Amino acid sequence: MAAGKDSETPFSLDSYHVSEELGFILPDPLHQLPAYYQPWMDVARRVPEFVLAHELRFHVNKMPQLSVQFLQKHRQLRLAHLALGVMAMGYVWQEGEQDTVEVLPRALAVPYWEVSQRLGLPPILTHADAVLANWRKKDPEGPLELRNLELLVSIPGGESVRGFFIVTLMVEQAAIPALRNIPKVINGVRRGDAKAVAEALEVMGQSIDSMAVCLKLMQVHVEPSVFYGIMRIFLSGWKDNPCMAKGLVYEGVQTEPMEYSGGSAAQSSLLHCFDELLGVEHADKSGAFLARMRSYMLPAHRQLIRDISTRPRLRTFVRRHADERLTEAFQGCVGKLLALRGCHIAVVTRFITIPAARARRPRDRSEAEVLGRAPAGLQERGTGGSGIMSFLKTVRDQTRDALLPATSREAKRPGDVS
């Protein structure tokens, strides 16, 4: 039984595969698989090179079909899923949107499906792969910080790929204090301890603020034209994508095509946890999209989000206690989350909206060549398949709705409990 199910038992993160030191980040990802799987690693590590030479499909088609039976431990499965995922994205998008494939070959599709089944993840590159399990320290004894980190495998896009994934990892790291304090909030609410809840919310607010600071580093470490014109297609999936309207057949798995969304920030468990705790409610299309993105998370992390959602309502607790420090801490925490989402909108504007406009009116030939590679079907969409700007603005507005009103005479919401 997951922690927190019994209301008499203190809520804990222990049973959700959440690290005390690293949160949702996979501790010490493996760099290598058993020797039997060297054919996978040989190709996966050279995906950008093979894509540039238009040779990745050739090399994948030559791979032997390997059994997954020798992958015994979680970290082995995570590295396998990452390596197979990078190969799959490169294979599908090697020639851009004009020459996609309908079938993922058996030697890649079958083990990818089997590893995915064992992990409880879909057979496509996810946030859990490309960010949470795709890092190592250059100096093993050095700190976990941007300058000391590198990727295990990559997609086309050079240093901007490293910047994109490692900065995202730094956002996850900045959130660790907030994540640690979620049980303190939940247990404080259960005990009726307003002071403990306020203290935990204050730490959470500071942590969410640090996430926004880290997110802004995208502007330093990622070139917008490279992200828009090169990287995005290799992060895109085959669901809600006009470039692959029929989906993708996983040969040897089933004969009918399957549809999966590409990587998305919405696949990070962090904001889902914060939303459930703070009472941010998402409805209609945005709510449906966010709910679907939970299936792209590890099962234990999905369970954590579900269990947080079943706890007594923090927002109701704050409103009923009418404690000034508690109210300010809650409002501050929601306000920081609102600011973080505003920062995300600014980043998307810089990396998608502005380059999309320039692609239509390039300033020079070199810019036209880079931006012209971007798939036309993705101009107004995120890699996860959402209408990116309208989605982000809706989510931001729904976050604002979680703020307490200036007056305490707010009507009780259905489902509120003390």
N, C-alpha and C positions, 0 to 999 in steps of 0.2 A: 504494500500500500504506500502511495506517495506521501511524503511528509506534508502535514497541513490538512490532511483529510479529517482527522479527529479534532474537533474544536477544543478539546481539553489538552491536546498536545501542542506545544509551542511550534509555530511555523518555522521551517528551516529550509535552506537550500541544499542540504546534504544529499538528498536522493534524486536530484535533478541534473546531475553531471555538470554542475556549475563549480568552477574552481574558486576557492577563496582568494587566491592571488591573481587569477586571470579572468574571472567571470566566465563568459561564454567562449572565450578564446581557447583553442585546444592547446594544452601545455606540451611543450617540447615535441612538435610534430616530427615524425620520422623523415629522414632525408632519402632513405632507400628502402626498397622492398626486398624480400628474399630473392636470391639469384635467379630462381625460376622465372620471375617476372621482369627480368632485365629487358626483354623485347618491348614491354610497355614503356619503361623508363627511358630507354634509348630514343624512342619516338617522342614521348611527352616533353622531354627536355629541349627538343629541337623544333617544337611546333612553330614558333615565329619564323625560323630559318626555312623550314620546309614550306610554309605557306607562301613566303616571299618568292621562293623558287617554283611555286606551283607543283610541289612534289609530295605534299602531305598525304593526299589520297592514295598515291602510289605506295608510300611506305606503310600506311595503315592496311591497305589491301594485301600486303605481303605478310602481315603479322600472323603468327600461329594463334589458334584459338586455345587459350590457356584456361585451365580449371581454377576456380577461386578457392579450392579446398585448403590451400596452404596459407591462406590469409586467416590467421587465428585470433588476432587481437584488434581492439578498436582502432588503435593508431595505424595499423597496417591497412585496415579497411578504409580509413579516412584518406590516406595517401593514394590508395588505389582509386578511390572515387574521384579524387582531384586529378590524377594523371589521366584517367579515362575520360573525364569531363573535358579537360583541355583539348584532348585529341578529338573528341566528338564535335566541339565547337569549331575547331579548325577545319575538320573534315567537311562539315556542312557548309561553312561560309568561305572556304578557300578561294572561290572565284567571285565572291560578292553575291549580291542579290540576283544577278542575272543568270547564274548557273549553279543553283543549289542542287541538292540531291534529294531523292525521294526515299532512299533506303540507307540506313546505317549498317555497314557490313557485319556479318555474324561474328567475326573474330573480335570486334569491338563491342557490338550490341549485346551479345549474350553475357559476357562477364560483367559488363557495366550494369545490366539489369540485375544480375545476381548479387553483386556488391550493394547495389541500391536497396534491394529487398532486405538484405541483412542489416543495413544501417537505418532503414526507414526513411530514406531520402529518394527523391525522384531521379531518374537517369538523365540529368542535365546539370551543367555547372551552376552551383548555387553559392550564396553568400557564405554558407557553412564551409564550402570548399575553398573558394578563391581568396577569402579573407581570413577566416578563423583557423584554417589548417594549412595555410600556404606561406609560412614564414620560417625563417631561422636567423639566429644571430651571426653576424660576421665574426665577432669576437665572443665566443661562448661565455666568457666571464664578464662581458660587458653588460650594460643596461638594456632593457627592452625599450629602445627609443628609435626614432626614425632613421637616424644616421647609422645605426648599428644593425639594421634589418635588411634582409633581401628575400626575394621570392624563391620558392622551390621550383615552380614552373610558371610559364607566362603565356600570354597571347600576343599577337602583333601590336606594336605601339611603343616599343623601346622603353626609355626611362619613365615615360608618362604612365605606363602600366604599373611599374613599381610604385610610383608616386600615388596612383589611385588606390591600389590595394593596401599599401602600407599606411597611408593616411587614414583610410577607413578602419584599419586595425587599431590605429592610435585613438580613433573615436571610441571604439569598443573598450580600449584600455581606460580611457578617461571616465567611462561610465561605471567602472568597477565599484567605487565607493557608493554610488547610488544603488547598485544592485545589492550590495551587502546590507544596505539599510532597509530594503523592502521587508524582510522578516521583522525588523524592529518596529516598523510602522504597523504591520498586521498584528503583531503580538501586543503592542501598545494599545491599539484600538480594542482588542479583545479584553484587556485588563482595565480599560477605561483610564489609561495613564496619558493624559494630555501632554504632559511635559516630555515624556519619552517620544511620543509621536512627533512633537514639534522639533525636538532635537534631530531626529532621524530625517525629517523633511528638509531641515536646513542643510544637512549634509548632502541630501539628494539634489537640492537646488544648486549647490556649488558644483557638484559633479556634472550635472546637465549643462551648466554654464561652461565647464571645461570641455565638454563634447563640442560645443559650438566653436570654441577657440580652435580646437583641432580640425574641425571640418573646414574652417577658413584656409587651412594650409593647402587645400586642393589648388588654390589659386597660385601657389608658389611652385608646387611640384608636378602639376599636370598641365600640359599645353592644350587649350580648348580645341584647337583645330584637329589635333591628333585624337583626342577623345571622341570628338564628333565624327571625324572623317574616317577613322581607322578602328578604334577600340570598340565602339558601340555595337557594330555588327557582330563581333565575336562574343559579345555578352548577351546577344538577342536569342530568343527562343523560337519555338514553332507553335505558339498559341497566340491568337489575336494578332498574327503577323501576316500582312498581305503578301509578303515574299514567299511564305510557305503556308498557304491557306489550307492545305490538306493535312498538315502535320508531317510526321516522320515515321516510317516503318522501321522498327527495330528487328532486323532479320534474325530469325531463329527464336524470337520471343513471341510475336504474334504477327499475323498477316495484315491486320488493319493498322493504319497510321495512328500514332499517338501524339497528343499535343501537350507541350510543357512550356511554361513561361521562362524567359531568360532571367539572369541575375537582377536583383533589385534591392535597394536599401530597405524596402518593406519586408524583406526576408530576415532582417536582423530582429532577434527576439527582444532586444532592449526596449524599443519604443512600444511594443505590444504590452510588455510588462508595466511600463510607466502608465500607459493609457488605462489599463485595467485597474491599477492601483488608484489613480487620481480621478477616475470616473469620466474619462474622455470617451464619448460615445460616437461611433462611426456608423452611419446608416447609408442606405441606398447603394449606389455603385461603388463608392469609396469603401464602405463597410464590407461589401461582398469581395472586393479585390483584396483587402487586407486579410479577410478570413481565409481566402484561397492561398495567400502567401504563407500562411502558417503550415501548410502541407509541405513547404520547402525547407522547414526547420527540422532539426533532430527531434525524435519523439519525446525525449525527456524535457526538452525546452518547450515544446508545445504543451506538455502537461503542466509545466510550471505556470504558463500563461493562463491555462484553464483554471488551475487551482487558485491563483490570485483573484480571478474573476468571481470565485464563489465565496470569498471572504466578506465580512460585513463592510458596508460602504464607508470608506474613509470620508468622503465628502459630507455625508450625513453626520458622521461623528464630529467633524469640525464645526458644522453649522449648529449642532445642538449644544456643543460645549461653550460656544461664545467666548472662547479664551483668546485674548488679543495675540499672544505670541503664536499660538497654534494656527489661528486664522492667517496671520501674516506669513507663516512658514508654508502653509498650503498654497496661498495665493502666489507666493514667490516661486514655489516649485512649478506650478502650472504656468506662470509667466515665463520662467526659464525654458520650459518645454515649448511654449509658443514662440519664443525667440529662436530656439534651435530650428524649428520648422520654417521660420522666416529666413534663417540663414541657408537652409536647404534650398528654398526657392531662389535665393540669390545665386547659389552655386549652379543650379540648373539653368537659370537665365544665362549665366556666363558660358556654360559648357554645352548647352543645347539650343536655346532660343536665339541667341546672338549668332552662333555659327550657322544655324539654319537660315537666317536672314542673309548672311554673307555668302552662303552656298548659292543663293539665288542671284546675288550681285557681288561676285568675287572681286577683290581689289586688284589682283594680279594673277598671272598664269599659275604660279606655284601654289597659291591659296586655292585656286580653282581645282587643281589636281588633287590636293589633299581633301578638301571639303566635298569634292564631287564623288569621292568613293563612298560616302555615306549612303545607306539605302534610302531611297526616296520614301518608302513605306514607313520609315521611322522618324520622319521629320518632326512630327508633333507627338511622338510617343516615347515612353521610356522603354528600357530594355526588358522590363517585366511585362510589357504589353499595355500599360495604362496610358491614357491621354494625360501626359505627365503634368503639365502646368495646371490644368483644371483640377486634377486629382490632388496635387499638393496644396493648392489654395483651399480646396474644400476641407482637407484634413486640418489645415491651419485654423480655419474658421471653427471647425468642430472642437478643436482644442481650446479656443477662446471661450466657447460655450461652457466649459468646465469651471471657469472662474466663478467664485461666489459673487452674488449680486451685492450691491452696496448696502441693501437693507436685508435684515434677517427674515423678512416676511416672505420667504420663498415657499411655494407650495411643495409638499412632499411628493417625490417622484414615485411612480409605481415600482415596487421591488425594493425600496429603501428599507433598511433594517437598522436598528440601533447597535 
